[in-house]
Amino acid sequence: MKLTKRLHSCVQLEKDGHTLVIDPGVFSEPDAGLGADALLVTHEHPDHFDEGRLRAALDANPAAALWTLRSVAERMSAAYPGRVHTVGHGDTFTAAGFEVQVHGELHALIHPDVPRVTNVGYLVDRSLFHPGDALTVPDAPVDTLMLPVHAPWNKLAEVVDYVREVKPRRAIDIHDAYLADIARPIYDGALANLGGAPHSRLGAGESAAL
């Protein structure tokens, strides 16, 4: 499986001639979803879900389909009958040849005065886990953890402890659009030295073989 990092929390996975894209939001490239055979969205916040990008991807490939939670599915299903699938914690499904398990139920707490929305994470091919906006620990081994490194809802100590709890073979940054380049070495050093797993980050458009 080939992983390509797109901007912010969007990632692209390729295997056996098929492409799966997770979370093409407003911070990701305008063409982030194009070419996808399957699209997954973790939750409704615009940096993870952009209706325009999803519509462009689904219009470009009439065989493509979307798997997501109810709040997003309700906004997309009427325009794409039979192609939008609602999923929740504990579900398993196959999307364009990728085996996917769904883990998690709620977005991480931003502030007690901000209502928490639903958030699901996706474990793809029992290997790569994308948690969306939560520090969900799946009840299954994780080879590659897509790590939300910086967000309004987390702090560095929590990110370090999350890596320690999941115990992946490696962690690769996502949710990094808020993080200034000048601060990246601080995060890189702390995660490399304290997380207990090899940590790396990919620039937009860079790829890694998993």
Secondary structure, 3 states (H helix, E strand, C coil): CEEEECCCCCEEEEECCEEEEECCCCCCCCCCCCCCCEEEECCCCCCCCCHHHHHHHHHHCCCCEEEECHHHHHHHCCCCCCCEEECCCCCEEEECCEEEEEECCECCCCCCCCCCCECCEEEECCCEEECCCCCCCCCCCCCEEEEECCCCCCCHHHHHHHHHHHCCCEEEEECCCCCCHHHHHHHHHHHHHHCCCCEECCCCCCEEEC
